[in-house]
Amino acid sequence: MPDTNRPDLTSLAADGPAAADGRLPLIGLDKAELAALAVDMGEKPFRGTQLFQWIYSRGARSFDDMTDISKAFRTRLADTFTLDRPVIAQEQLSEDGTRKWLHAFTDGQKAEAVLIPEDDRGTLCISSQVGCTLTCRFCHTGTQRLVRNLTPGEIIGQIMVARDALDEWPTPKDDSRRITNIVLMGMGEPLYNFDAVKKAMQIVMAGDGISISRHRITLSTSGVVPEIARCGDELRVNLAISLHAGTDEVRSQIMPINKKYPLKDLMEACATYPGASNARRITFEYVMLKDINDSEADARALVDLVKDVHCKFNLIPFNPWPGTPYECSDKKTIERFQSVLTDAGLTCPIRTPRGRDILAACGQLKTDSEKLSAKERRAQAEEVWAEKEAELG
Ligand code: SF4
């Protein structure tokens, strides 16, 4: 017989599917929500702050770990809620030290996260959606249909799993941390799931939470112009734009979203991005595609295009994936392209591809495990692209 005296806490749980045993997710709730939950369970609101710190600062995996909370309350919490993170369905380690996790969420959907360790930092690239609605032609994820948005808890869960793997709990207060930076540059368009991304990043930025400063968080968008100012106003994180072309003609060919939000509108949104300055520049990501966007004329068009924006560039040698129609520009071409930008006073390092051997580099993430030939993959990509472009209008 169900206990009818027990309050219905379903509405207080984090968004997302319940576990197989019916318990509800707690990861993804912010401090105010945890306080409301504590009150609803007959406790004082400060228990919410304690829960918040146990979950996001100390990385508790079990309610039993929360030793300054009464045993009776811990038992009631454990009866109804879980602190489950996504399950690691697959983990791969590149020869260059890059680590890629394939996360499986409670309903079986999957998304990837990649940790890129460097001498002075560790950057974790996380996903915001399973699949993507967009069709950037150079991107492997773009050949996958959108399955669903990730919840705040699933977005944060990717960071918590990485911290678990590195044994980085409680949140280090000094500079010994190995995960120093977060980039929303994995699967999906974060500005098409902005409410969830915003909530997740607010928990990540909280000093008594995961505690990563907004200066170390970068949201990367394909250019969803109407949401860009909101991102600057409400989150104030760094902005990166997948630019990849200096003219509408080329950009619309490789990024169909450009037909909806052309370069003029995108540049205006960048020029007025809240908080952008010479000290805090917008990053333009530019993938080098042989004979598509890599000529000196393309570089000169870019110089002209970004003249009103505080910006820097990352030149990314294209990372091939099975079935792609593109090739990477050769080294000389990339260097020539770089020198046009450098001569115009723009910062534009050529990025060393990371994790290529495990398909963890930029634009290579995709979570199906179908075994298809390159030709079959190409045919499948064309079919998905056609469908998505019809939806984009
Ligand atoms: S680059 Fe980003 S927005 Fe474009 S298809 Fe890939 S995941 Fe989607």
Residues whose N, C-alpha, C, O or C-beta is under 5 A from the ligand:
A	BS01	SF4	C132 L134 T135 C136 C139 T141 G142 G186 M187 G188 E189 S222
